[in-house]
Amino acid sequence: MTAAGVLFVAFAFAAGRLLRPVVPTREKFLTYECGVDPVGEGWAHTQVRYYVYAFLYVIFAVDSIFLFPWATVFAAPGYGATTLVEMFVFLGFLAIGLLYAWKKGVLEWT
C-alpha cells in the first residue's frame, strides 16, 4: 500500500513536470516590487530571529507537560514535601537557562 502511494505521488509530480508550460522570459526572473522598477540586487540577506522565540516556546511548552503530573502527585499523601523540592529544582534549572539566554542577549529583538 505504501509503494502504491509513493508511485502515485511520483506519477503526479512527473505528470505535472511534463504537462506544465515552460516559457522562460526575462520578466519572470525580475523581482516583483509592486509595479516599481527593481533597484539593486533582488536577493537580500535578512536575519530572522523568530526561531529563538519558537525554540523557547517549545522548551517551556514541553516542560509545562512535566508540571501536570507533579500537580497530581503533590496532592497525594506522603509525597508533598519531596515533590515540592524536586519541582523547585526543576524550575530552577529552567530559570537558570532562561537567565543565561537573557544574559547572552539572545532575547533581544535587534
C-alpha positions, 0 to 999 in steps of 0.5 A: 500500500505504501509503494502504491502511494509513493508511485502515485505521488511520483506519477503526479509530480512527473505528470505535472513536470511534463504537462506544465508550460515552460516559457522562460522570459526575462520578466519572470526572473525580475523581482516583483516590487509592486509595479516599481522598477527593481533597484539593486540586487533582488536577493537580500540577506535578512536575519530572522530571529523568530526561531529563538522565540519558537525554540523557547516556546517549545522548551517551556511548552514541553516542560509545562507537560512535566508540571501536570503530573507533579500537580497530581502527585503533590496532592497525594499523601506522603509525597508533598514535601519531596515533590515540592523540592524536586519541582523547585529544582526543576524550575530552577534549572529552567530559570537558570537557562532562561537567565543565561539566554537573557544574559547572552542577549539572545532575547533581544529583538535587534 
